């Protein structure tokens, strides 16, 4: 069975698409770092102001919500990069790898989304 690979048909454009994948992955990393910075800022502001327990917990939860949202966004962007890479170099090994990555990221997203929903309910009550 012959497999279809975009890189066979794109010719000289293939390196440009491979660089595009790298740029998308770097963007995902920036999303994750931005979320981490904001979470650290929320945590540090609660600690630096020597807030009482409830306020400190509130700030920590806001930081966790922010970080969680950034992780979810970063994972979605990484899936886009993996899809493009798989289409460029389509073979059974890459398809299995993509399936595994998407499954793992989907599980992480599912449980992270549940935790974020729980945190948001705690914050609103």
TORPALO-234639 format. One record per residue: residue in three letters; x, y, z of N, C-alpha, C in turn. Coordinates in pm, 1 decimal, decimal comma, always signed. Last residue first. Example, Ala and Ser with C-alpha at 12.3 -4.5 7.8 and 13.67 -1.06 7.14 Angstrom:
<nodes>
("SER"; (+1285,0; -225,0; +708,0); (+1367,0; -106,0; +714,0); (+1290,0; +3,0; +787,0))
("ALA"; (+1319,0; -569,0; +780,0); (+1230,0; -450,0; +780,0); (+1320,0; -330,0; +780,0))
</nodes>
This chain:
<nodes>
("UNK"; (-1836,7; +3083,2; +4418,5); (-1919,2; +3067,2; +4539,7); (-1854,7; +3127,3; +4661,0))
("UNK"; (-1656,6; +3121,5; +4220,3); (-1782,3; +3196,6; +4210,1); (-1868,5; +3180,8; +4335,6))
("UNK"; (-1447,6; +2952,3; +4289,3); (-1423,2; +3096,1; +4288,9); (-1554,0; +3175,4; +4287,5))
("UNK"; (-1563,4; +2700,2; +4254,0); (-1517,2; +2741,1; +4387,5); (-1500,1; +2892,5; +4396,2))
("UNK"; (-1601,3; +2708,5; +3977,6); (-1718,3; +2698,1; +4066,1); (-1680,8; +2742,1; +4207,4))
("UNK"; (-1334,3; +2715,7; +3895,1); (-1421,2; +2828,4; +3863,7); (-1547,3; +2827,2; +3951,4))
("UNK"; (-1248,1; +2462,6; +3983,1); (-1189,7; +2584,7; +4040,7); (-1279,2; +2705,0; +4016,8))
("UNK"; (-1405,1; +2299,4; +3814,2); (-1419,7; +2289,4; +3959,4); (-1365,6; +2415,0; +4027,4))
("UNK"; (-1300,2; +2377,3; +3568,7); (-1443,2; +2396,6; +3595,9); (-1469,7; +2393,7; +3745,8))
("UNK"; (-1037,4; +2286,7; +3602,6); (-1063,8; +2429,6; +3585,4); (-1209,8; +2461,4; +3614,5))
("UNK"; (-1078,5; +2009,4; +3615,6); (-1022,3; +2079,8; +3730,7); (-1050,7; +2229,5; +3722,6))
("UNK"; (-1179,1; +1964,4; +3357,0); (-1259,9; +1931,7; +3475,4); (-1209,7; +2006,1; +3597,7))
("UNK"; (-955,2; +2042,5; +3207,4); (-1081,1; +2116,0; +3192,4); (-1173,5; +2090,3; +3311,0))
("UNK"; (-778,7; +1841,6; +3284,0); (-748,2; +1980,5; +3317,0); (-873,9; +2066,1; +3308,2))
("UNK"; (-901,7; +1618,4; +3173,5); (-888,1; +1628,3; +3318,6); (-855,9; +1769,9; +3363,1))
("UNK"; (-892,9; +1690,5; +2896,0); (-1017,3; +1652,3; +2962,2); (-1007,3; +1673,0; +3113,1))
("UNK"; (-619,5; +1735,1; +2847,2); (-716,2; +1843,7; +2830,7); (-845,9; +1813,7; +2905,1))
("UNK"; (-520,3; +1476,7; +2889,3); (-473,7; +1587,7; +2973,1); (-574,1; +1702,1; +2966,4))
("UNK"; (-657,7; +1348,6; +2681,0); (-679,1; +1308,9; +2820,2); (-636,2; +1419,9; +2915,6))
("UNK"; (-547,2; +1484,1; +2461,5); (-692,0; +1490,5; +2486,3); (-724,6; +1451,3; +2629,6))
("UNK"; (-280,9; +1413,0; +2480,1); (-317,9; +1553,6; +2497,9); (-466,9; +1568,8; +2524,0))
("UNK"; (-309,5; +1136,1; +2426,2); (-252,3; +1183,1; +2552,8); (-293,0; +1327,2; +2579,6))
("UNK"; (-420,6; +1147,3; +2165,5); (-490,6; +1078,9; +2274,5); (-440,0; +1127,7; +2410,8))
("UNK"; (-222,1; +1283,3; +2023,6); (-355,3; +1343,3; +2035,0); (-433,1; +1278,5; +2149,4))
("UNK"; (-13,3; +1096,0; +2048,8); (+0,0; +1231,6; +2102,4); (-135,7; +1298,2; +2122,1))
("UNK"; (-124,7; +872,1; +1915,6); (-85,6; +864,7; +2055,8); (-75,7; +1001,2; +2119,8))
("UNK"; (-158,3; +979,2; +1657,5); (-272,9; +927,5; +1732,5); (-243,2; +919,2; +1881,6))
("UNK"; (+109,1; +1036,9; +1593,6); (+10,7; +1143,8; +1603,5); (-110,2; +1098,5; +1684,7))
("UNK"; (+210,6; +772,9; +1588,8); (+265,6; +871,6; +1681,7); (+166,2; +986,0; +1702,4))
("UNK"; (+59,5; +666,5; +1378,7); (+48,1; +609,4; +1513,3); (+99,8; +707,1; +1618,2))
("UNK"; (+154,0; +833,4; +1173,2); (+10,8; +831,9; +1204,7); (-11,7; +775,8; +1345,4))
("UNK"; (+424,8; +768,8; +1167,8); (+383,5; +904,9; +1204,4); (+235,9; +912,1; +1240,5))
("UNK"; (+405,5; +496,6; +1085,4); (+470,0; +532,8; +1212,5); (+426,6; +671,8; +1259,4))
("UNK"; (+285,8; +514,0; +832,7); (+216,4; +445,9; +942,5); (+274,8; +485,5; +1078,0))
("UNK"; (+323,7; +848,5; +703,6); (+352,0; +705,5; +702,1); (+287,9; +645,4; +826,2))
("UNK"; (+370,1; +1159,8; +575,7); (+267,2; +1062,1; +610,1); (+320,3; +919,9; +593,4))
("UNK"; (+481,7; +1428,5; +615,4); (+557,8; +1303,6; +613,4); (+467,8; +1189,1; +657,6))
("UNK"; (+285,5; +1624,0; +612,9); (+404,7; +1641,3; +530,7); (+480,0; +1509,9; +512,2))
("UNK"; (+103,1; +1528,5; +798,2); (+64,1; +1536,5; +656,9); (+184,1; +1553,4; +565,1))
("UNK"; (+256,3; +1555,6; +1030,5); (+214,4; +1422,9; +986,2); (+173,1; +1424,0; +840,0))
("UNK"; (+283,5; +1833,6; +1046,1); (+402,4; +1749,8; +1031,2); (+364,8; +1610,8; +978,7))
("UNK"; (+13,6; +1905,9; +1084,5); (+85,8; +1951,1; +965,0); (+207,0; +1862,6; +940,2))
("UNK"; (-32,9; +1782,2; +1334,7); (-112,5; +1746,8; +1216,9); (-41,2; +1786,0; +1087,7))
("UNK"; (+149,9; +1915,6; +1499,2); (+165,2; +1772,0; +1475,5); (+85,6; +1725,4; +1354,3))
("UNK"; (+42,9; +2175,1; +1496,3); (+177,5; +2151,6; +1443,8); (+197,6; +2003,6; +1411,4))
("UNK"; (-202,0; +2120,7; +1624,1); (-200,5; +2174,3; +1486,4); (-64,5; +2147,7; +1422,7))
("UNK"; (-111,8; +2044,1; +1874,2); (-180,9; +1945,7; +1790,4); (-183,3; +1991,8; +1645,3))
("UNK"; (-13,4; +2286,3; +1968,9); (+80,7; +2177,9; +1940,0); (+16,7; +2069,3; +1853,9))
("UNK"; (-255,1; +2419,7; +2010,9); (-163,5; +2469,9; +1907,8); (-62,3; +2361,8; +1870,5))
("UNK"; (-354,3; +2268,1; +2223,3); (-428,5; +2274,7; +2096,7); (-338,2; +2322,1; +1982,8))
("UNK"; (-161,7; +2320,3; +2419,9); (-180,2; +2184,2; +2369,1); (-254,3; +2183,4; +2236,0))
("UNK"; (-204,1; +2595,6; +2461,9); (-76,5; +2547,7; +2409,8); (-87,2; +2407,7; +2352,3))
("UNK"; (-461,7; +2588,8; +2573,8); (-437,5; +2657,8; +2445,8); (-308,1; +2608,6; +2382,0))
("UNK"; (-408,9; +2445,5; +2811,3); (-505,3; +2395,0; +2713,1); (-483,0; +2458,0; +2576,2))
("UNK"; (-226,5; +2623,3; +2931,0); (-185,5; +2487,1; +2896,6); (-279,0; +2429,0; +2791,7))
("UNK"; (-390,1; +2846,9; +2967,9); (-275,0; +2856,5; +2877,9); (-225,0; +2717,4; +2837,5))
("UNK"; (-568,0; +2744,5; +3156,3); (-618,2; +2790,9; +3025,7); (-504,6; +2800,5; +2924,5))
("UNK"; (-388,8; +2693,2; +3369,2); (-463,7; +2585,5; +3304,5); (-515,6; +2623,5; +3167,7))
("UNK"; (-304,2; +2952,9; +3435,8); (-207,7; +2855,1; +3386,0); (-279,0; +2742,2; +3313,0))
("UNK"; (-551,0; +3058,2; +3523,6); (-478,5; +3119,5; +3412,0); (-380,6; +3020,1; +3350,8))
("UNK"; (-606,8; +2888,1; +3739,4); (-699,6; +2898,4; +3625,8); (-629,7; +2954,5; +3502,8))
("UNK"; (-386,8; +2944,1; +3904,3); (-405,1; +2808,7; +3851,2); (-499,5; +2809,3; +3730,9))
("UNK"; (-437,2; +3213,1; +3963,5); (-314,6; +3174,6; +3893,7); (-326,2; +3037,0; +3831,4))
("UNK"; (-676,8; +3183,2; +4102,3); (-674,4; +3261,7; +3977,6); (-550,3; +3228,0; +3895,5))
("UNK"; (-582,0; +3033,8; +4321,2); (-677,5; +2973,6; +4227,9); (-683,2; +3050,0; +4095,9))
("UNK"; (-420,3; +3230,0; +4440,3); (-360,1; +3105,8; +4392,7); (-452,5; +3038,0; +4292,3))
("UNK"; (-615,3; +3418,2; +4511,0); (-510,3; +3453,8; +4414,3); (-442,9; +3329,5; +4356,9))
("UNK"; (-763,0; +3263,2; +4696,8); (-827,3; +3320,2; +4578,4); (-723,0; +3353,2; +4471,1))
("UNK"; (-571,8; +3216,6; +4894,8); (-627,9; +3104,2; +4819,4); (-694,2; +3150,2; +4691,0))
("UNK"; (-542,2; +3479,8; +4983,7); (-426,4; +3408,7; +4928,7); (-474,1; +3290,4; +4844,0))
("UNK"; (-798,2; +3527,2; +5083,3); (-747,8; +3607,3; +4970,8); (-628,8; +3538,6; +4904,0))
("UNK"; (-803,4; +3335,8; +5293,5); (-902,5; +3332,7; +5185,5); (-851,8; +3408,4; +5062,9))
("UNK"; (-576,6; +3407,3; +5462,0); (-591,9; +3277,6; +5397,6); (-686,2; +3275,0; +5279,9))
("UNK"; (-457,3; +3740,9; +5393,8); (-517,4; +3640,6; +5479,5); (-544,9; +3515,4; +5396,8))
("UNK"; (-147,3; +3831,5; +5235,7); (-293,1; +3828,0; +5243,9); (-337,8; +3722,7; +5344,0))
("UNK"; (+104,3; +3940,8; +5184,6); (+73,5; +3873,5; +5311,5); (-76,3; +3871,1; +5336,9))
("UNK"; (+179,8; +4027,2; +4946,5); (+88,7; +4115,5; +5019,4); (+49,1; +4057,4; +5154,8))
("UNK"; (+328,4; +3812,9; +4857,4); (+396,2; +3939,0; +4889,6); (+307,4; +4032,0; +4971,9))
("UNK"; (+137,0; +3613,7; +4803,3); (+236,8; +3593,3; +4908,2); (+298,8; +3725,5; +4952,6))
("UNK"; (-11,0; +3724,7; +4597,3); (-78,6; +3677,7; +4717,8); (+17,2; +3660,8; +4833,7))
("UNK"; (+189,6; +3771,4; +4413,6); (+114,9; +3885,9; +4466,0); (+38,8; +3846,4; +4592,1))
("UNK"; (+277,3; +3512,9; +4353,6); (+367,1; +3604,5; +4424,8); (+290,6; +3722,8; +4483,8))
("UNK"; (+53,2; +3413,6; +4213,1); (+98,0; +3350,4; +4337,0); (+182,3; +3446,8; +4419,2))
("UNK"; (+46,8; +3588,1; +3994,7); (-69,4; +3577,7; +4083,8); (-29,4; +3517,0; +4218,0))
("UNK"; (+302,3; +3535,3; +3884,5); (+266,7; +3671,1; +3927,8); (+148,9; +3667,1; +4025,7))
("UNK"; (+274,4; +3268,5; +3816,1); (+374,7; +3306,7; +3916,5); (+342,3; +3445,1; +3971,9))
("UNK"; (+79,4; +3296,6; +3618,2); (+50,2; +3218,6; +3738,5); (+148,0; +3253,0; +3850,2))
("UNK"; (+217,3; +3449,0; +3427,4); (+98,1; +3504,4; +3490,5); (+61,5; +3429,2; +3618,5))
("UNK"; (+419,7; +3264,9; +3361,1); (+454,2; +3396,5; +3416,4); (+334,2; +3457,2; +3488,2))
("UNK"; (+265,5; +3054,3; +3254,8); (+348,1; +3033,3; +3374,0); (+382,7; +3166,2; +3441,0))
("UNK"; (+154,5; +3177,8; +3030,8); (+68,4; +3127,5; +3136,8); (+144,5; +3106,3; +3266,3))
("UNK"; (+389,0; +3225,2; +2885,3); (+304,9; +3338,3; +2926,6); (+211,9; +3295,9; +3039,9))
("UNK"; (+469,5; +2961,1; +2837,6); (+552,8; +3047,9; +2921,4); (+471,7; +3167,7; +2971,2))
("UNK"; (+262,0; +2875,8; +2666,8); (+285,6; +2808,6; +2795,0); (+367,5; +2896,2; +2890,0))
("UNK"; (+299,2; +3050,8; +2452,1); (+170,3; +3048,1; +2522,9); (+189,8; +2987,2; +2661,4))
("UNK"; (+555,5; +2975,0; +2371,3); (+532,6; +3110,4; +2423,1); (+401,0; +3119,5; +2500,3))
("UNK"; (+498,8; +2718,8; +2277,9); (+587,5; +2734,9; +2392,8); (+569,0; +2872,8; +2454,8))
("UNK"; (+342,3; +2785,9; +2056,9); (+282,5; +2708,7; +2166,5); (+366,8; +2721,2; +2293,0))
("UNK"; (+538,8; +2912,3; +1903,7); (+423,6; +2989,7; +1949,8); (+355,7; +2918,0; +2067,4))
("UNK"; (+698,2; +2691,4; +1846,4); (+753,0; +2800,0; +1928,1); (+641,2; +2888,2; +1983,6))
("UNK"; (+518,3; +2552,7; +1681,2); (+561,2; +2493,6; +1808,8); (+620,9; +2599,0; +1901,5))
("UNK"; (+505,4; +2732,9; +1467,9); (+383,7; +2701,6; +1543,3); (+419,6; +2641,6; +1678,8))
("UNK"; (+771,7; +2717,9; +1380,7); (+717,8; +2846,1; +1428,9); (+591,7; +2822,6; +1512,3))
("UNK"; (+780,0; +2450,1; +1297,2); (+868,0; +2495,6; +1405,2); (+815,5; +2626,2; +1464,9))
("UNK"; (+595,6; +2462,3; +1087,2); (+568,5; +2375,2; +1201,5); (+653,2; +2419,0; +1321,3))
("UNK"; (+735,5; +2629,5; +915,8); (+608,3; +2675,9; +970,2); (+570,6; +2592,5; +1093,8))
("UNK"; (+942,5; +2464,6; +841,8); (+972,9; +2580,2; +926,8); (+845,8; +2635,7; +990,1))
("UNK"; (+792,2; +2292,9; +683,5); (+859,9; +2239,2; +801,4); (+899,1; +2351,7; +897,3))
("UNK"; (+715,7; +2469,3; +483,4); (+612,8; +2414,0; +571,6); (+674,8; +2352,8; +697,0))
("UNK"; (+968,2; +2512,7; +370,3); (+892,3; +2626,3; +424,1); (+783,4; +2577,0; +519,7))
("UNK"; (+1040,5; +2256,7; +277,1); (+1114,0; +2318,4; +388,5); (+1039,8; +2437,4; +450,6))
("UNK"; (+835,0; +2227,2; +66,6); (+837,6; +2143,3; +186,5); (+917,5; +2205,8; +300,4))
("UNK"; (+861,9; +2368,2; -166,2); (+786,1; +2431,5; -57,8); (+792,8; +2353,7; +73,1))
("UNK"; (+988,1; +2210,5; -357,5); (+1068,6; +2309,0; -285,8); (+994,7; +2382,7; -173,9))
("UNK"; (+742,7; +1965,7; -326,4); (+875,4; +1995,6; -379,1); (+950,5; +2098,1; -295,8))
("UNK"; (+491,2; +1875,8; -276,6); (+518,5; +2018,0; -256,4); (+655,7; +2061,0; -307,6))
("UNK"; (+474,5; +1604,0; -301,0); (+406,8; +1685,6; -401,9); (+436,9; +1834,3; -389,7))
("UNK"; (+602,9; +1489,4; -87,9); (+633,4; +1437,0; -221,4); (+578,8; +1527,8; -331,1))
("UNK"; (+484,0; +1611,8; +126,5); (+619,9; +1653,7; +93,0); (+662,7; +1601,9; -44,4))
("UNK"; (+242,4; +1479,1; +157,9); (+244,1; +1610,7; +94,0); (+383,3; +1652,8; +51,1))
("UNK"; (+202,1; +1146,7; +84,1); (+276,7; +1241,3; +165,4); (+282,2; +1373,9; +90,8))
("UNK"; (+32,6; +846,8; +96,8); (+35,1; +981,4; +41,9); (+111,5; +1070,6; +137,4))
("UNK"; (+161,8; +517,9; +50,9); (+108,8; +624,1; +136,0); (+123,6; +757,3; +64,8))
("UNK"; (+65,3; +210,5; -93,8); (+142,6; +334,0; -105,1); (+77,8; +441,9; -19,1))
("UNK"; (+84,0; -118,5; +0,0); (+0,0; +0,0; +0,0); (+87,8; +123,9; +0,0))
</nodes>
